[in-house]
């Protein structure tokens, strides 16, 4: 019983240590999940704003390109009309049939470069957002499984601790009763031992003692007989 009691005490110490570690891990997981969620929300908002900015910029560039195309088309038309009418005093630029407008290269080419940059920016941001979302989703899934597993383990170990605590209480009572019974048995054994350890009389000693007992009985008998004669009435 003492060995069982000692083992139960060791088991309870180990369970306490395991429960403390598990609870710390669960707290850490909860904190990490909260931080990851906050980071994901901030990153999502930032990516959403960047994508919107890129899309707005593309719309603005498209509008600017359309306006420039319209403007340059008008200029070309006027130049062509002036050339056909041969207006006196017209600038040399309108008399040059090779003139096709300011959009040859220049501003239009720059706008096309900017448009491509914003398209790339939108695409790259969407890729980063999708990748971040995937990583976040995987982390939340894995950590949820890990957290649930540890919580279940806490539940089982807590139940085991309760069971072993009750068992230890019972074992201590049983041990106390056993110790009392052992003490009573030991005391009784010591008494028997004392009796058994007395020296054994030899045959001669036993005969001598028996003779003494017989002589004692004779003495008693004689005394009784003498007393009887003294008290008897005389013959008539």
C-alpha positions as CSV (number, residue, x, y, z in Angstrom):
1,X,0.0,0.0,0.0
2,X,2.8,2.4,0.8
3,X,4.3,1.8,-2.6
4,X,0.9,2.5,-4.2
5,X,0.5,5.7,-2.2
6,X,3.9,6.9,-3.2
7,X,3.2,6.1,-6.9
8,X,-0.1,8.0,-6.8
9,X,1.7,11.0,-5.3
10,X,4.2,10.9,-8.2
11,X,1.4,10.6,-10.7
12,X,-0.4,13.6,-9.3
13,X,2.8,15.7,-9.5
14,X,3.3,14.8,-13.1
15,X,-0.4,15.5,-13.9
16,X,-0.1,19.0,-12.3
17,X,3.0,19.7,-14.4
18,X,1.4,18.5,-17.6
19,X,-1.8,20.5,-16.9
20,X,0.2,23.7,-16.3
21,X,2.2,23.2,-19.5
22,X,-1.0,22.5,-21.5
23,X,-2.8,25.6,-20.1
24,X,0.2,27.8,-21.0
25,X,0.2,26.4,-24.5
26,X,-3.5,27.0,-24.9
27,X,-3.1,30.6,-23.7
28,X,-0.2,31.1,-26.1
29,X,-2.3,29.7,-29.0
30,X,-5.2,31.9,-28.2
31,X,-2.9,35.0,-28.2
32,X,-1.3,34.0,-31.4
33,X,-4.6,33.5,-33.1
34,X,-5.8,36.9,-32.0
35,X,-2.6,38.5,-33.2
36,X,-2.8,36.7,-36.6
37,X,-6.5,37.8,-37.0
38,X,-5.6,41.4,-36.2
39,X,-2.6,41.3,-38.6
40,X,-4.8,39.7,-41.3
41,X,-7.5,42.4,-41.0
42,X,-4.9,45.2,-41.2
43,X,-3.2,43.6,-44.2
44,X,-6.5,42.9,-45.9
45,X,-7.6,46.5,-45.5
46,X,-4.2,47.8,-46.8
47,X,-4.3,45.5,-49.8
48,X,-7.9,46.4,-50.6
49,X,-7.0,50.1,-50.5
50,X,-3.9,49.5,-52.7
51,X,-6.1,47.6,-55.3
52,X,-8.7,50.3,-55.3
53,X,-6.0,53.0,-55.8
54,X,-4.6,51.0,-58.7
55,X,-8.0,50.5,-60.3
56,X,-8.9,54.2,-59.8
57,X,-5.6,55.2,-61.3
58,X,-6.2,52.9,-64.4
59,X,-9.7,54.5,-64.9
60,X,-8.2,58.0,-64.6
61,X,-5.4,57.1,-67.1
62,X,-8.0,55.6,-69.5
63,X,-10.0,58.8,-69.3
64,X,-7.0,61.0,-69.8
65,X,-5.9,58.8,-72.8
66,X,-9.4,59.1,-74.3
67,X,-9.4,62.9,-73.8
68,X,-6.0,63.2,-75.4
69,X,-7.0,61.0,-78.3
70,X,-10.1,63.2,-78.8
71,X,-8.0,66.4,-78.5
72,X,-5.3,65.2,-80.9
73,X,-7.9,63.9,-83.4
74,X,-9.5,67.4,-83.4
75,X,-6.2,69.0,-84.0
76,X,-5.4,66.7,-86.9
77,X,-8.8,67.4,-88.4
78,X,-8.3,71.2,-88.2
79,X,-4.8,70.9,-89.7
80,X,-6.1,68.9,-92.6
81,X,-8.9,71.4,-93.2
82,X,-6.5,74.3,-93.2
83,X,-4.2,72.5,-95.6
84,X,-7.0,71.9,-98.0
85,X,-8.2,75.5,-97.8
86,X,-4.7,76.9,-98.1
87,X,-5.4,79.7,-95.7
88,X,-3.1,82.6,-96.0
89,X,-0.9,83.2,-93.0
90,X,-1.4,79.7,-91.6
91,X,1.5,78.4,-89.5
92,X,4.0,76.2,-91.2
93,X,3.0,73.3,-88.9
94,X,-0.4,73.1,-90.6
95,X,1.2,73.2,-94.0
96,X,3.3,70.2,-93.3
97,X,1.4,67.1,-94.4
98,X,3.6,64.8,-92.4
99,X,2.3,66.2,-89.1
100,X,0.2,63.6,-87.3
101,X,-0.2,65.3,-83.9
102,X,1.5,65.4,-80.5
103,X,0.4,61.9,-79.5
104,X,3.1,60.3,-81.6
105,X,5.2,59.0,-78.6
106,X,5.3,61.7,-75.9
107,X,2.3,61.9,-73.5
108,X,0.4,59.0,-74.8
109,X,3.4,56.7,-74.5
110,X,3.9,57.9,-70.9
111,X,0.3,57.2,-70.0
112,X,0.5,53.7,-71.4
113,X,3.6,53.0,-69.2
114,X,1.7,54.3,-66.2
115,X,-1.3,52.2,-67.1
116,X,0.8,49.1,-67.3
117,X,2.5,49.9,-63.9
118,X,-0.9,50.2,-62.2
119,X,-2.2,47.0,-63.9
120,X,0.9,45.2,-62.6
121,X,0.4,46.8,-59.1
122,X,-3.2,45.5,-59.0
123,X,-2.2,42.0,-60.1
124,X,0.7,41.8,-57.6
125,X,-1.4,43.1,-54.7
126,X,-4.1,40.6,-55.5
127,X,-1.5,37.8,-55.5
128,X,-0.1,38.9,-52.2
129,X,-3.6,39.1,-50.7
130,X,-4.5,35.6,-51.9
131,X,-1.2,34.2,-50.6
132,X,-1.6,35.9,-47.2
133,X,-5.2,34.8,-47.0
134,X,-4.1,31.2,-47.7
135,X,-1.4,31.3,-45.0
136,X,-3.8,32.8,-42.5
137,X,-6.5,30.2,-43.2
138,X,-4.0,27.3,-42.8
139,X,-2.6,28.8,-39.6
140,X,-6.1,29.2,-38.1
141,X,-7.1,25.7,-39.1
142,X,-3.9,24.1,-37.8
143,X,-4.0,26.1,-34.6
144,X,-7.7,25.4,-34.0
145,X,-7.0,21.6,-34.3
146,X,-4.0,22.0,-32.0
147,X,-5.9,24.0,-29.5
148,X,-8.9,21.6,-29.5
149,X,-6.5,18.7,-29.0
150,X,-4.8,20.3,-26.0
151,X,-8.2,21.3,-24.5
152,X,-9.3,17.7,-24.8
153,X,-6.1,16.6,-23.2
154,X,-6.6,19.0,-20.3
155,X,-10.1,17.6,-19.9
156,X,-8.8,14.0,-19.7
157,X,-5.9,14.8,-17.4
158,X,-8.1,16.8,-15.1
159,X,-10.5,13.8,-14.9
160,X,-7.5,11.5,-14.2
161,X,-6.2,13.9,-11.5
162,X,-9.6,13.8,-9.8
163,X,-9.7,10.0,-10.0
164,X,-6.2,9.6,-8.7
165,X,-6.8,12.1,-5.9
166,X,-9.8,10.1,-4.7
167,X,-7.9,6.9,-5.0
168,X,-5.0,8.4,-3.0
169,X,-7.4,9.4,-0.2
170,X,-8.8,5.8,-0.1
171,X,-5.3,4.3,-0.2
172,X,-4.2,6.5,2.7
173,X,-7.2,5.3,4.8
174,X,-6.5,1.7,3.9
175,X,-2.8,2.2,4.7
176,X,-3.7,3.7,8.1
177,X,-6.0,0.7,8.9
178,X,-3.3,-1.7,7.7
179,X,-0.7,0.0,9.9
180,X,-3.0,-0.3,12.9
181,X,-3.6,-4.0,12.2
182,X,0.1,-4.6,11.7
183,X,0.9,-2.9,15.1
184,X,-1.7,-5.1,16.8
185,X,-0.3,-8.2,15.2
186,X,3.2,-7.2,16.1
187,X,2.3,-6.6,19.7
188,X,0.5,-9.9,19.9
189,X,3.5,-11.6,18.3
190,X,5.8,-10.1,20.9
191,X,3.6,-11.5,23.6
192,X,3.7,-14.9,22.1
193,X,7.4,-14.6,21.6
194,X,7.9,-13.9,25.2
195,X,6.0,-17.0,26.2
196,X,7.7,-19.1,23.7
197,X,11.1,-17.9,24.8
198,X,10.7,-19.1,28.3
199,X,13.1,-22.0,29.1
200,X,11.5,-25.5,28.7
201,X,11.6,-27.7,31.8
202,X,13.5,-31.0,31.7
203,X,11.8,-34.3,32.5
204,X,13.4,-34.4,35.9
205,X,12.2,-30.8,36.6
206,X,8.7,-31.7,35.5
207,X,8.7,-34.8,37.8
208,X,10.0,-32.8,40.7
209,X,7.4,-30.2,40.2
210,X,4.7,-32.9,40.0
211,X,6.0,-34.4,43.2
212,X,5.9,-31.1,44.9
213,X,2.3,-30.6,43.8
214,X,1.4,-34.1,45.2
215,X,3.1,-33.4,48.5
216,X,1.2,-30.1,48.7
217,X,-2.0,-31.9,48.1
218,X,-1.2,-34.5,50.8
219,X,-0.5,-31.7,53.3
220,X,-3.7,-30.1,52.4
221,X,-5.6,-33.4,52.8
222,X,-4.0,-34.1,56.2
223,X,-4.9,-30.7,57.4
224,X,-8.5,-31.2,56.3
225,X,-8.7,-34.6,58.0
226,X,-7.3,-33.3,61.2
227,X,-9.8,-30.5,61.3
228,X,-12.5,-33.0,60.7
229,X,-11.5,-35.3,63.7
230,X,-11.4,-32.3,66.1
231,X,-14.9,-31.2,65.2
232,X,-16.4,-34.7,65.3
233,X,-18.6,-35.5,68.5
234,X,-17.3,-38.2,71.0
235,X,-18.9,-41.7,70.7
236,X,-21.9,-42.5,73.0
